[in-house]
Amino acid sequence: MPANGAILAGLMKSGIHPEYRPVVFQDSSADQYSFLTRSTIETDETIEWTDGNTYPLYKVEISSASHPFFTGTMKIVDTAGRVERFERRFGSRKKS
């Protein structure tokens, strides 16, 4: 019996769906946290995974390894100077 993906592949129109392939997602905020999953996301970078194969790489700014809800620690992720601009305009945060 074929897997559900094989059944659906036969029913879908060809040429209109993006390629569904293995992709490595890497958290740029967490130290060395990445995971391999399947996705249709387009990337320009690649990475060699632990199994020796090369996969497309997509870098994310936050994941469960760096999000305060999951880690229990507050960390400010500032990619475009937004925090500094806010602090100049409204004053700096109070340190607890």
HELIX and SHEET records of a PDB file:
HELIX    1   1 ASN A    4  LEU A   11  1                                   8    
HELIX    2   2 PRO A   68  THR A   71  1                                   4    
HELIX    3   3 ARG A   82  PHE A   90  1                                   9    
SHEET    1   A 4 TYR A  33  SER A  39  0                                        
SHEET    2   A 4 ARG A  21  ASP A  27 -1                                        
SHEET    3   A 4 THR A  54  VAL A  60  1                                        
SHEET    4   A 4 GLU A  45  GLU A  48 -1                                        
END                                                                             
